[in-house]
Amino acid sequence: MAYQLSEKLKKMVSYEPISGDYAIRLDANESFLPVDEEIKAEFTQKLSEIPFNRYPDPLAAEVCRKFADYYGINADFVTAGNGSDELISVIIGAFLSEGDKLLTVMPDFSMYGFYADLTGVTVLTQEKDENLNIDVDAVIQTVQREKVNCVMFSNPCNPTGQGLPREEVRRLITSVDCLVVLDEAYMDFYTESLLTEAEQYDNLIILRTCSKALGLAAVRLGFAVANPTLTTVLRAAKSPYNVNSVTQAYGSVVLSHKEKEQAALAQILASREELYGALVGMQEKYHCFERVYPTVTNFVLVETSRAKELLRN
């Protein structure tokens, strides 16, 4: 009898971002700034020192230390990953079992549900309100009613660009008895991070990335920050050499230049405000959108019934 794919695998659809050589790319939310020339020179020197015949540091100690220094936290609470996507997969695989329940608050990052489906975790979805904001009371009620094992959401949110104040995030974390995974991939553009508080909670894992504000999307580098107990599990559950030596080297260099990175961040924020203002101006003058949402990220969400037409033109 020939091998047959399971129903789960038959339903899988690969993630297919828009590809092509575009002068302007608004879909991937990357940094539009090239790497600083001084940093590039340091890259070159750092690469020449890598023993390519050896496996990388399994704990990525140097880049974790640089990340911790950059954000003013303890490196003992940091786990490095091959992008935060890998860490999402590791968390779901390690902390959840088949039949457990993961709650997402939609719209949000699609990969939360994707990785949960792969492991047989039941994905529950709760809709955001009419302004695309999270109703914390509703989330708490759903967790308690459905006996949810994990809540996973991004703050600020991809793809809405909306942010939840830190006091509301704290209230959520302390009101549920399940794991809370707080994806702060876009938090460099906002001011409501809980990163310096992560170790205070027994049920919180915070994810961060170098792909957005730090401009390292190409090398795939992310971090998870949590208390010692959760960190021990993450380090045990990940692949032994999950972050390659080149990525570790690049990340260590970039994270050593906080002043340059903060200057780049200021440029990105100025560009965001310019884009948002231009889109609002277009809406007011031409009525080409149904709505332009305010944003605390590096992108702007536009609601329109003419998406395909606008993309073609």
Salt bridges, closest charged atoms under 4 A:
GLU7 OE2 - LYS10 NZ 3.38
GLU30 OE1 - ARG25 NE 3.25
ASP36 OD2 - LYS260 NZ 3.48
GLU37 OE2 - LYS40 NZ 3.62
GLU38 OE1 - LYS260 NZ 3.20
GLU42 OE2 - HIS257 NE2 2.69
GLU62 OE2 - LYS46 NZ 2.89
ASP85 OD1 - ARG220 NH2 3.40
ASP137 OD1 - ARG171 NH1 2.68
GLU146 OE1 - LYS101 NZ 3.78
GLU146 OE2 - ARG145 NE 3.42
GLU168 OE1 - ARG171 NH2 2.96
GLU184 OE1 - ARG208 NH1 2.98
ASP188 OD1 - ARG208 NH2 3.50
GLU192 OE1 - ARG166 NH1 3.78
GLU197 OE2 - ARG170 NH2 2.72
GLU273 OE2 - ARG272 NE 2.94
GLU309 OE2 - ARG306 NH2 3.15
